[in-house]
Amino acid sequence: MGSIINDENVKITNVSKKYKNNLVIKDLSLTISNKARIGIVGPNGSGKTTLCEMIAQLRRPTSGAITLKPNLKIGMQLQEGKYPKGMTGWDLVNYYLRSYKLKKSIKEIKKLLYFLDAETIINKPISTLSGGQQQKINILLALIVDPDLLILDELATGLDLEVRERIYELLENEIFTNKDLSVLIVSHNMNEIERFCKELIFMLNGEIISIHNVKKVIQEYGSVEHFVKEKFKAYKVGIYNKLAVAKNLEEVTANDEKWAKSWKKHLDKKDKDNDK
């Protein structure tokens, strides 16, 4: 098991995760320091959410080790939260505050509710809320614990533009002002990666293919979105034309053997899925 040193919050050592016969995380290693601002991108099914859930101790690795800094508080906004029937947002807030032994003033909680536009839904049973409304509650629960590590998984899902921007402002002006806070963002929204992240991780087939400095990416490519489009050109074309994939893959993966091998596995898996 890896040991934690002073500036590390999480140490992941040779972790794999298998669901039945499906290996979704493959011998992955990563260190998350305090102050880290990391964005994770990759195609659907590349293992991003599973990795985050293991870091948050919601799932156990099949093999390998995930070591957390002692007393590390993790706030994770889940894509989908499953809560007991009849439970309201306030019930969950009180449960979280008791579990983490936190003292929050009504004023502090109401401030979060305002930014999340959740004042009118907090007293309603979670099961009666729409997907976007449940997303607001999920974000609230991630923030209310005053986390040392904040994990946001597709933060903007189900949120209208006005609420999304209010939440971005809350993160920028309130939450991220904690300089020691570590942040892990899984997103298909490259603007979020540009706005909030310092590092960018590419995942494919349960592996970390490459890690990039966000500022350098923007300097070289103009935007993270353009960079990602270039990196995943083969994937997008390959949905329709595997021959085109092979051609683009050769261009994209020149001098990048690890990327090429993992990409081939991804295409082979898609072929098997299509044959079923």
N, C-alpha and C positions, 0 to 999 in steps of 0.2 A: 504493500500500500504506500502511495506517495505521501510525503510529509509536507505540511503547509509551512511556508516561511512568512516573514512579517508582512510583506506587501501583497500576499496572495489571499484571495477569498475562496477560490475553488481550484482544485487540482484533479484533472481527469486523466487516468492512466490506463491505457490499453483497454478501453471499455468497448464491449460488444453487447448488443441487445437482439434477442431472437423472439419472434412471435410464431409459435409452432415451428414450421420449417423455414420461415422467412427471416433472414438476417437483415435487420434494418439499420443497425449501427455496427460498424466493422473496425475493431481494434483502434478506436479513436482516442487520441490524447490531446489535451488542451489545458492551458492554465489561464484563469481569469483573475487578474490582479484587481486590487481596489483602484478606483478611478477609471477602470476600463469602460470604454464606450464601443461596444461591438455590435455590428449588424450581421445577420446571417441570411444568406439568400441561396436559392437552389430550386430545382423543379419540385412540383408536388411529389411526395413520396420519397424525398431524399433523406429524411430522418431528422429534419430540423425540430419539429415539435417533440418527437420522442427524446431527443437530446436534452431539450429544455425541461421536460417533465422529469427526467432522471436527475438533472442538476437540482431541481426543486424537491427531490425526494418523493415524488409522486409515483415513480416507477423505479424498479430495481434493475441494475444491469444484469445481464446473463453471466458476464465475466468482466474482469477488470475492477477498478476501484474509482470511486468519486469521493474525494476528501474535502470536507468543508472546514473553513476557519471556525474555531470554537465560538458558539453563540451567534453564528451568522444568521441574520434575519433575511429571509427571502420572500419577496412579494412577487407573485406570478399572476399575470392576467391570462386566464385560460381562454382558448378559443370557444370552448363550450364548458359551462359549469353545470354540474349535476348536484342539485341540492334537495334536501328532504321536502316532501310535499307540504304545502301550506306555509313554508318559511318565507318571511318577508325580508326585504333588504335590511331593515333595522335589526331584525333577529340575527342576521349574519354579521352585521357590524358589531353588535354586542358580543357575539360569540368570538369573533376575531380579537376584540379588545381584551376579553378575559383570557383567551388562550395565550396571547403574547404579553399579558400583564401590562397593558398600556393604559395610560390616562390621556384621554382626548377631550377637549372642551367641545361643547355643542357648537360653539363658534367655528372651531377648526373643521368639524365634520360638515357643517352647513356650507363652508367655503368650498370644500370638495364637491358637495352636491350641486352647488351653483355652477361651477366650471363644467361639471358633467351633465348639466341640465337634467338632474335626477331628483329634484325636490318633490315632484308630483308622483314619482313611482316608488319611492323608498319604503312606503308603508304597504305596498301591494305584494301579494304572494308572487314569488319569483316565477312560478309555473304559469302565471297569467300574462307575463310580459312578453313582448316581441323580442326577436333576436337582437335588434339594436339596443333595446332597453336592457336586456340581460347583459349585453356587452358593457354598458355603463356601470352596472353593479359589479361585474368582474374587475373592471379597472379600479373602481372604488376600493374593493377589498385588497387589491395589490398595493395600493398607495397608503392605505390607512395604517398599515403595520410599521411604517417608517423603516423600510427595508434597507439593508446594506447592499443587497443585490436585487435589482428590479428586472424582471423578465417580462417583456411585452411580446405577445405572439399574435401577429396580425391585428394590431391595435385599432385600425380604422374600420374594421369590418362592421357593417351595419350602421355606421354613424353618418349623419348628414354633414355637409361641408361646414356649416356654422359650428356645430358641436365639436367636430374634429379639430377645427382651428382653436377653439377655446381650450381643448385638452392639450394641444401642442403648446399653447401659451402657458398653461399651468405647468407642464413639464419643464419648459425652458426657464421660466421666471421664478418658479418655486421649488420644484422637486430636484432638478439637476443642479441647483446652486449648492447642493451638498457635494463638495469636491471629492469626498471619499466614496461616494456612491458608485457601485458598478452597475452597468446597464447592458442588457442583452436584448436586442430587438430582432425578431423574425418578421420579415415583411416582404411583400411583393411591391410595395410602394417605395420606389427608389428615392423619392423626395424625403421620406422619413430617414433613410440611411444617410443622405447628404446632410440633413439638418441636425441629426443627433449623434452620429457615430464617428469615431476616429479610425476604427478598423473595420474591414469587410471580409467576411469568411464565405467562401464558396463551398457548398456541400453538394455531393452527388453520390447516389447509391450508398448512403450511410458513411461516407468518408469526407474528411476535410481535404479538398483538392488544393486550395491555395488561400493565402491570407494577404490582404492588400491594405495599404494606407489610403484612407478615403481622400485626403487632400491631394496626394500624388495622382490618384485616379482622376480626380476632377481636372487637375492641371494638364494631364496628358490626353484625356478623352473628352473634356468639356463638361461631362456630367457622369454620375454613376449609372444613370439609366442607359446612356450610350455604351458605356463599358460593358454593362451586363448584357445588352443586346449583342454585342460583338462576341462575348464569351459564350453565350448560349445560342448563337446563330444556328449551329448544327442541330440543336434540340428542336428549335421552332420549325426549321425546314424539314427535319426528319419526320415529323408527324405525317407529312404528305408524301415525301419522296426520299427514300433511304439512299438512293444513289447520290442525290444532292447532299445529303448528310455526309457521306463518305468524302466528297470533294471538299466541303466546307470544313469538315473535321481535320482534314490534312492541313488546311491553312491555319485553323485556329490552334491546333495542338502541336505545331512544329516546335521542336525543342522542349516539349512538355510531355514527357513519357507517362508520368503518373496520371495526368489529366486524360490522355488518350486511352489508357487502359481502363480507367473507370468509366469513361464515356462509352467504350465498347460494351462493357457490362450492362450499362443503362439501356443501350439499344437492344441488346440480346434479350433483356428482361421484357422490354416492350413487345418484342416479337413473340415471346412466349405467351404474354398476356393476350395478345391479339389472336393467337391460335386457339385459345380456350373457347 
